[in-house]
């Protein structure tokens, strides 16, 4: 079964990687109707961002809570149930089988979709080996993607470099959400596995997560619109 058709403007998810709710609200005001989908991660989440997530959802925006849950099954399930009440669209969990299974079961009956984080985009093969893994990035991403699909996860988070390979594994049954997006006019930063918006869409990504290229732009709204235009062109 193919995921529901995605509105082109919903494909851009702007990461509100900001230190306070006030800063986030100011950025949301600046972006206006140019952004329909926001991501709230650790920094803002721990600074009062969860009530903001509920407020955004109530105002018709889509919200991606990037909390990367990973714990014993019961703890994960209770966390997922709480997040579902906020009205969020996406929630991340780490792609370990027990964690994914608990999250999928707990979100049943809600509008919340579970995304599995395969391998962080700041990791390369050397980082995995230093952490004790015997697999390289590509092989670990593939293994976790197959497990996620079997367990009924709604989407996978991976770098855009793995998007084309993942499409061959999961088809169009689940969404691919890709951070590590850097337009040609932006700085790379600490990401190691990156791609431009157009190349990521062509590779098979459904949603593009963009933070600093928008947040740090002199005109964030213009930056977001530029990315929208690149996505639209790539979609043809």
N, C-alpha and C positions, 0 to 999 in steps of 0.2 A: 504494500500500500504506500502510495506516494504522499509526502507531507503536503498539507494544504498550500495552495498557491500563495507566494509571499509578495506583498505589495513592494514595488521597487524601493520606495523610501524607507520601508521598515528593515531593509537589509543592512543599513548602517546603524551600528550600536555605538553610541558615544560613551566612553568610560569616564565617569565622574570621579577621577582620581584626584580628589581635592581634600584639604584638611578639615573642612567644617561644613555644616549644613548651610551656613550663610554664604560661603563661597560657592557651593553647589547651586544654591538658588539664584545667585547672581549670574552664574554661567548659563543656567537654564533660561533665565530671562533674556540674556544676550542671544542665545541660539533660537529662541522663539519657535516658530513652526517649521524650522529647517530640520529639526530632529524629533523623531517620534519614539525612539527607543534608547533607553539609558542603562548603563551598567553601573552597579554599586558594588564595590569590593571592600576589602579589609579596611582601608584607610578611612573611608567615609562611613562604612557600616559601623565601625567602632566609635565614630564621632557623632552618633545620632542619626545615621543614615537610614535605619530601618523604618522609622515613622515617615521619613521623606519618601521611601519606596511606596508605602501605602498611599501617601498623598498623590504621588505621580500617577499611580494606577487609577486612583479615583478621578483624576483629571483627564483620563483617556490615554495616557502614555503607556508604553510597554516598558517593563522593568526586568532587567537581568541581574539577579543577585549572585555575585561571584564569590561564594563563601567556601567552596571546595571542601565540603563536609567529608570527613573520614573518621569513623569511630566504630564501636561495636554496633551491631544492627539495630538494637532497640534505641540507642541514643540518636542514631542517624534518622530513624523513622520519626521519633518525636520532634526532631528539628525540622524535618520536611513538613510535618503537619502544621507546625507553627508558621513556616514560611508561606505555605499555601493560603493561609488566612490573610496575608498581606496583599494578595492580588497580583503577585509577581508572575511573569510569563516564564522565565527561565531560572533554574537554580543549578549550580555546579556541585558535583561530588567527584572525588577522586575515583579513578576507574579500577577499583578493586572489586572483585565479584560480590563479596558479602555486602559491601557498601552500596553498590549499584542495585542489588536485589532489594535491600531494605528500602532504599529511596523510591524505587519504582512502585513497590507495594503501598508505601505510605502516601504517595501522591494520587492514588486512585480516587476517582470521583471529583477531582478538582481540575482547574484549568492550568495547573502548574506543569511545566515540562522539565524533565531531568536531563541535564547535560553531563556527560562523563569527560573528565579531563584526562587525556592519555599521557602526554609528556609535556611539561611546561616548555614554552617557546624559548625560554632563556637557557635551556639545556641542550648540549650537543653530546656526541658519543663519549667524549672524554669525561663529561660531567656524570653520565650514567655509570661509566666504569668506576669512577671515583666513589660513587654511592653504593657500589657492590653489585650492580646489575651485570649479567653476562650477555645481555642482548644490546644491540645498538638501537638508536632512536627509531629507525624505520621498522625494525622487527617488533619492538615493544609496542609501538603505536598500532601496528597491524594486529597483534595478539589481543590487545585491550579492546580494539574496535570490534573484533569478532565476538568477544565476550559480551560487550555492551549490547550488540544487536540481539544476541540470543536471550539476554535478560530483559529486553523490552525497553531499553533506554531510548529517549526521544531524540537525542542528538549527541554529537561528539565534538569536543573542543580539541583542536590540534593546530599546528602551524600550517600556513597555506602551502608549504612545501609538500605536505603529506596529503593534500586534498584530492589530487587526481588518483593517487593510489587507493585512498579510502573509498572513493566513489566506486572503484572496481570491486571492493570488498562488500560494501553495504548497499550498493545501488542507490536508489532514491527513496529508500524506506525511512531513513532518518536524516535529520539536518546536520550539516557541517558548519560549525561556528569557528571562525578563525581570527585570533588575535595576531600580533606580529605583522600588522598592516602598516606599511609606510609609503605614502605617496612619494613621487620622485622629488618633490619640493621640500620634504621634511627630513629631519635628522634620524639616524638609525637608533641611537640610544643604546640600551643594554640588551636589545633583542638580537638573537643570533640567526634565527630562521625566519626571514621576513620576505614580503612580496608586496608589490603595488596592488591597489584595489582592483584594477582591471585584470591583472594576471591572476589574482586569487579567484575572481568570479569565473574566469575562463577555465581555471583548474577544477572548478566544481564547488567552491564555497557558496553556502546559502546566506550566511550573515558575516559581516566584517566588523570586528571590534577595533575601534580607533580611539586612542586617548590623547597622548601628547601632541600629535599633529593638529588636533583641533583645540585642545586646551591651551597650548602655548602660542597659537596663532595670533597675530595682531588683530585679525578680524575672524573670530571663531565661526561666525555664521557663514562667512564667505568660504572658509575652509571646508565646512560641512557640505555646502552646496557644490563645491568643486569635486568632492568625493562622490556625491550623488550623481553628478554629471558623468564621472568616470565609470561608475557602476552601470548607469543607463546605457552608455556607449558599449560597454562590454556585453551587456545582455542583448544588444542588437535591437 
